């Protein structure tokens, strides 16, 4: 229900323009450093991606306007391996300082090679400064990178590599992409329905996964209990870490006014404020089951008479009595 509520709100904010789907991925050589510095480096992943995209969008050579981005962090692959990256939904255009909407060129927003190089430069630059300030936690598997020359050699090697930035127009429309992103907003690395068997004798867990490298075929993988738990736990985010972030036109501050200006510039009438649907309506839309219908006669309707809110137990007034233990030998 929380996922459907998020999708419903985001769909009401979509502008009547094309959208692009961007994916920013970090190289595997940084995975150990990321695991030891999740809050800092996941946050920088969001920041570097938006700063790189926004800088190119503001360039008159490409668009010359302020754009927007909805970004969702995703850390796992189908086989539960560690694969941190962010999916971004970006409108194909932007709003100028004078309030005019500028559409991007057909099937083109910004050059991916330039975006990838800028993203790489910003992220590596941050790592250099963080290492210089001793802001990185470098111990255990990352102990070797605590040495300046070792870290400098790693970053120089990564600077020579091409970093993966994927860009494509959502072929099925932004609504379908929102549904895809929504699956990761309120979800953990693996759902119960993918687990096909637990062998207590051999202490192994078997689960379904899709092999994208083999024509997206469904396969079954069997792992030891320790390996399954290890893979699962590495996808638990730091406490209260926001895995969904909004930038530019979609930033939470004054979002309503900003999107109204965009719709005005696009000649779209201001949409009336939608009445949020109830959980019963969402449940019926998803499953076809009406939760308000009586489960016994299947005719009558159930109505809410009283809502019992959770409450804390009253504090104990009496002090706990100590009991002397007597050894009866």
PEUR-V248101 format. One record per run of one state. SS is the DSSP state (h for helix, s for strand, l for the rest). FROM is the first residue (numbers start at 0). TO is the last residue. If there is no record, write none. Layout:
ss:SS from:FROM to:TO
ss:SS from:FROM to:TO
This chain:
ss:l from:0 to:0
ss:h from:1 to:12
ss:l from:13 to:17
ss:s from:18 to:24
ss:l from:25 to:26
ss:h from:27 to:35
ss:l from:36 to:36
ss:h from:37 to:56
ss:l from:57 to:64
ss:s from:65 to:65
ss:l from:66 to:66
ss:s from:67 to:75
ss:l from:76 to:80
ss:s from:81 to:90
ss:l from:91 to:91
ss:s from:92 to:94
ss:l from:95 to:99
ss:s from:100 to:102
ss:l from:103 to:110
ss:h from:111 to:131
ss:l from:132 to:138
ss:h from:139 to:145
ss:l from:146 to:146
ss:h from:147 to:158
ss:l from:159 to:163
ss:s from:164 to:168
ss:l from:169 to:172
ss:h from:173 to:184
ss:l from:185 to:190
ss:h from:191 to:193
ss:s from:194 to:198
ss:l from:199 to:202
ss:s from:203 to:210
ss:h from:211 to:213
ss:l from:214 to:215
ss:s from:216 to:223
ss:h from:224 to:232
ss:l from:233 to:242
ss:s from:243 to:247
ss:l from:248 to:253
ss:h from:254 to:264
ss:l from:265 to:277
ss:h from:278 to:286
ss:l from:287 to:291
ss:s from:292 to:292
ss:l from:293 to:299
ss:s from:300 to:300
ss:l from:301 to:328
